[in-house]
Amino acid sequence: MSYFFDTTETIPEGMGFSSFDPTHLIWLGAFLATAFLCSLLYRRLPANDRRRMRFIFAALLIADELFKVIGLAAHGNYTPRYLPLHLCSINIILIAVHAVKPSRLLDNFLYVVCIPAAVAALLFPTWTSLPVANFMHIHSFTVHILLAVYPIMLTAGGDIQPQFRFIPRCLAFLACLSIPIYCLNHLLDTNFMFLISAPSGNPLYWFDQTFGNHLIGYPFLIAAAVFIMYFPLYLIRIFRRETTLTAR
């Protein structure tokens, strides 16, 4: 517990975990179990209880972010790099807005951007230098689990119904977010949304090592995310249409 309030900048070497080691796999198992159980529960709830569950998730995400801020500030470790300007931190705000006032654009943005971003963070964590008994280790896993599970359970319950026509608007919204954040990165010497550099272990790191610029990877990763999130839906809809025609 002596390293509980350390960060990736202050922790001594050799204290963390490795990708896909037992610690990482236990967290991934917790994510899968949470997504499955919450989706199963959400599908069975009436409308009022569904709304209450959405508020609970939004409150838990905000509390998780406050847990991070208080832990950092209490030990003098809060710096501009911990401002809520990473994509997943922005998604905390968007989920809070969605819980109060859902919209089709937010539905699709959370589906096609929030889910892949949160799952990618869980699969390729950038906080591997931190041990289990560390508040940032706990926060980093729990906040990304909540971020992924919220739109997953809403999709499973039918409250989020992805539509192909919203893809351009979601990508345009993402681009609009990245432009001011890119400028802030240069102003504050930060790396929000990994627009300046890609840490080792991040999928963008491979593009940096191979092509000399990690930003080249963004179009490929975004295209892959859109394909993974929407192509199965396209096949399902074709199958249902053909089944309906056959039944007639």
VODOMAR-843242 format. One line per 8 residues: their letters; for each residue x negated, z negated, y of C-alpha. Coordinates in steps of 0.02 Angstrom, whole numbers, plus 50000, padded with zeros to 5 digits. Example, Ala and Ser with C-alpha at 12.3 -4.5 7.8 and 13.67 -1.06 7.14 Angstrom:
AS) 49385/49610/49775 | 49316/49643/49947 .
// end
This chain:
MSYFFDTT) 50000/50000/50000 | 49848/49990/50115 | 49869/50176/50152 | 50058/50172/50177 | 50051/50217/50362 | 49910/50344/50351 | 49936/50529/50387 | 49851/50686/50327 .
ETIPEGMG) 49730/50665/50474 | 49683/50484/50438 | 49690/50467/50248 | 49523/50459/50154 | 49489/50600/50030 | 49541/50581/49849 | 49697/50477/49879 | 49830/50610/49853 .
FSSFDPTH) 49906/50713/49713 | 49889/50891/49648 | 50018/51029/49646 | 50122/51024/49487 | 50040/50864/49424 | 50155/50726/49355 | 50191/50657/49529 | 50241/50828/49595 .
LIWLGAFL) 50344/50870/49440 | 50440/50705/49453 | 50488/50747/49633 | 50541/50923/49581 | 50644/50848/49441 | 50726/50731/49566 | 50768/50881/49675 | 50848/50977/49530 .
ATAFLCSL) 50947/50824/49473 | 51007/50787/49650 | 51058/50968/49680 | 51153/50975/49516 | 51243/50808/49533 | 51287/50830/49717 | 51351/51006/49686 | 51456/50945/49540 .
LYRRLPAN) 51528/50803/49644 | 51558/50911/49798 | 51656/51039/49698 | 51777/50904/49641 | 51807/50824/49811 | 51958/50858/49922 | 51931/50928/50097 | 51923/50760/50188 .
DRRRMRFI) 51796/50687/50066 | 51693/50847/50076 | 51684/50827/50264 | 51631/50646/50243 | 51493/50699/50121 | 51429/50829/50245 | 51418/50693/50379 | 51326/50579/50258 .
FAALLIAD) 51195/50713/50223 | 51174/50749/50409 | 51155/50563/50444 | 51028/50542/50304 | 50925/50687/50372 | 50923/50615/50548 | 50880/50442/50478 | 50739/50520/50375 .
ELFKVIGL) 50668/50604/50531 | 50681/50439/50628 | 50591/50352/50484 | 50448/50474/50510 | 50444/50454/50699 | 50448/50263/50693 | 50313/50256/50559 | 50200/50371/50660 .
AAHGNYTP) 50232/50289/50828 | 50210/50111/50762 | 50030/50148/50715 | 49987/50263/50859 | 49988/50421/50753 | 50128/50515/50840 | 50053/50671/50918 | 50130/50837/50977 .
RYLPLHLC) 50104/50911/50803 | 50244/50797/50739 | 50375/50859/50861 | 50530/50924/50769 | 50483/51107/50792 | 50439/51158/50616 | 50573/51266/50536 | 50632/51126/50422 .
SINIILIA) 50642/51004/50568 | 50747/51130/50663 | 50858/51146/50509 | 50892/50958/50521 | 50971/50990/50691 | 51065/51143/50628 | 51136/51046/50481 | 51195/50908/50600 .
VHAVKPSR) 51281/51041/50705 | 51353/51124/50550 | 51423/50959/50485 | 51520/50939/50648 | 51564/51121/50682 | 51526/51245/50542 | 51519/51432/50578 | 51489/51590/50477 .
LLDNFLYV) 51322/51620/50561 | 51262/51443/50524 | 51331/51457/50346 | 51225/51610/50313 | 51071/51546/50406 | 51070/51386/50304 | 51093/51488/50146 | 50963/51624/50173 .
VCIPAAVA) 50835/51528/50278 | 50855/51341/50250 | 50864/51345/50060 | 50710/51456/50031 | 50610/51365/50165 | 50648/51193/50095 | 50620/51246/49914 | 50456/51331/49960 .
ALLFPTWT) 50398/51170/50044 | 50441/51072/49886 | 50351/51197/49775 | 50198/51215/49887 | 50180/51047/49979 | 50052/51038/50118 | 50043/50847/50108 | 49950/50836/49941 .
SLPVANFM) 49816/50725/50020 | 49943/50582/50034 | 49975/50457/49892 | 50147/50409/49827 | 50144/50241/49918 | 50140/50325/50088 | 50283/50345/50211 | 50242/50527/50253 .
HIHSFTVH) 50232/50570/50068 | 50404/50494/50041 | 50476/50573/50199 | 50407/50746/50162 | 50486/50754/49990 | 50652/50669/50029 | 50686/50768/50188 | 50655/50935/50102 .
ILLAVYPI) 50764/50884/49954 | 50906/50842/50074 | 50879/51004/50171 | 50891/51109/50013 | 51034/51014/49931 | 51152/51020/50082 | 51176/51210/50083 | 51162/51220/49893 .
MLTAGGDI) 51307/51100/49865 | 51412/51185/50000 | 51381/51353/49919 | 51425/51282/49748 | 51585/51212/49822 | 51633/51378/49903 | 51623/51313/50082 | 51473/51425/50114 .
QPQFRFIP) 51512/51604/50064 | 51360/51714/50099 | 51399/51883/50175 | 51278/52030/50184 | 51331/52077/50361 | 51258/51915/50431 | 51081/51949/50368 | 51024/52043/50527 .
RCLAFLAC) 51096/51906/50639 | 51010/51769/50538 | 50843/51860/50549 | 50867/51891/50735 | 50903/51705/50760 | 50744/51663/50663 | 50644/51783/50772 | 50717/51706/50930 .
LSIPIYCL) 50662/51534/50870 | 50485/51592/50829 | 50444/51670/50998 | 50453/51513/51108 | 50377/51408/50967 | 50230/51528/50955 | 50200/51503/51142 | 50216/51314/51125 .
NHLLDTNF) 50088/51315/50985 | 49959/51388/51103 | 50009/51268/51241 | 50005/51111/51133 | 49872/51164/51007 | 49996/51147/50865 | 50046/51252/50715 | 50236/51243/50707 .
MFLISAPS) 50316/51363/50582 | 50137/51404/50526 | 50128/51537/50661 | 49946/51502/50703 | 49870/51472/50531 | 49917/51444/50351 | 49857/51287/50260 | 49784/51301/50085 .
GNPLYWFD) 49922/51299/49955 | 50047/51384/50069 | 50099/51559/50006 | 50045/51629/50175 | 49867/51571/50139 | 49847/51710/50010 | 49886/51842/50142 | 49759/51762/50259 .
QTFGNHLI) 49624/51767/50126 | 49668/51942/50068 | 49708/52031/50232 | 49629/51918/50361 | 49795/51875/50444 | 49928/51762/50370 | 50063/51831/50485 | 50062/51991/50381 .
GYPFLIAA) 50144/51889/50244 | 50299/51843/50342 | 50391/52010/50322 | 50354/52010/50135 | 50408/51830/50108 | 50565/51851/50213 | 50611/52010/50118 | 50581/51918/49953 .
AVFIMYFP) 50691/51773/50009 | 50833/51889/50062 | 50820/51983/49897 | 50819/51824/49792 | 50964/51746/49887 | 51078/51898/49900 | 51041/52020/49759 | 51115/51907/49622 .
LYLIRIFR) 51272/51891/49730 | 51280/52081/49743 | 51271/52097/49553 | 51404/51963/49529 | 51522/52051/49649 | 51497/52218/49562 | 51530/52136/49393 | 51690/52053/49458 .
RETTLTAR) 51749/52216/49535 | 51722/52312/49373 | 51804/52173/49272 | 51957/52179/49386 | 51968/52369/49372 | 51953/52360/49183 | 52089/52228/49173 | 52207/52344/49267 .
// end
